[in-house]
Amino acid sequence: MMYRYVEFDDETLVTHSEIREKNNEKYIDVYFEKPIEGGFCSANCQLPSYTWTEIDGYTKDDIDFFTKWLEHNAATIFKYAACGGLQIA
């Protein structure tokens, strides 16, 4: 299951998974996606390791920005992942 978290002014959508577990370690996947002409830029970051995968269309500067942004939002994202996502009325 993926949960919507936030959308930036440039239409980058940030979503996250529920809390998952592998080898007794809990993690979540955070996805970044932005529409561009002919498709999307996308990237996946696994927390808490900050491991980036599936980067398509984003620059190193973009990923650096997202990493810093995640450092400030990871605890909140984990909180929402634990309770079934951000509840928006």
GISULLIN-V398379 format. One record per residue. N is the residue number from 1. RES is the residue in one small letter. SS is DSSP state (~ for helix, > for strand, _ for the rest). PHI is phi in whole degrees, 0 to 359 (none if undefined). Layout:
BEGIN
((N | RES | SS | PHI) (N | RES | SS | PHI))
END
This chain:
BEGIN
((1 | m | _ | none) (2 | m | > | 245) (3 | y | > | 240) (4 | r | > | 288) (5 | y | > | 246) (6 | v | > | 202) (7 | e | > | 235) (8 | f | _ | 283) (9 | d | _ | 301) (10 | d | _ | 274) (11 | e | _ | 76) (12 | t | _ | 291) (13 | l | > | 259) (14 | v | > | 248) (15 | t | > | 234) (16 | h | > | 217) (17 | s | > | 274) (18 | e | _ | 288) (19 | i | _ | 289) (20 | r | > | 244) (21 | e | > | 223) (22 | k | > | 215) (23 | n | _ | 53) (24 | n | _ | 63) (25 | e | > | 242) (26 | k | > | 272) (27 | y | > | 206) (28 | i | > | 225) (29 | d | > | 256) (30 | v | > | 244) (31 | y | > | 249) (32 | f | > | 243) (33 | e | > | 212) (34 | k | > | 225) (35 | p | > | 290) (36 | i | > | 226) (37 | e | _ | 300) (38 | g | _ | 86) (39 | g | > | 159) (40 | f | > | 216) (41 | c | > | 271) (42 | s | > | 208) (43 | a | > | 199) (44 | n | > | 234) (45 | c | > | 235) (46 | q | > | 264) (47 | l | > | 253) (48 | p | _ | 267) (49 | s | _ | 281) (50 | y | _ | 57) (51 | t | > | 270) (52 | w | > | 266) (53 | t | > | 219) (54 | e | > | 51) (55 | i | > | 279) (56 | d | > | 221) (57 | g | _ | 95) (58 | y | _ | 269) (59 | t | _ | 273) (60 | k | ~ | 300) (61 | d | ~ | 297) (62 | d | ~ | 300) (63 | i | ~ | 295) (64 | d | ~ | 298) (65 | f | ~ | 299) (66 | f | ~ | 298) (67 | t | ~ | 298) (68 | k | ~ | 297) (69 | w | ~ | 298) (70 | l | ~ | 296) (71 | e | ~ | 302) (72 | h | ~ | 271) (73 | n | ~ | 242) (74 | a | ~ | 302) (75 | a | ~ | 298) (76 | t | ~ | 291) (77 | i | ~ | 298) (78 | f | ~ | 300) (79 | k | ~ | 301) (80 | y | ~ | 290) (81 | a | ~ | 297) (82 | a | ~ | 288) (83 | c | _ | 247) (84 | g | _ | 88) (85 | g | _ | 88) (86 | l | _ | 290) (87 | q | _ | 272) (88 | i | _ | 252) (89 | a | _ | 285))
END
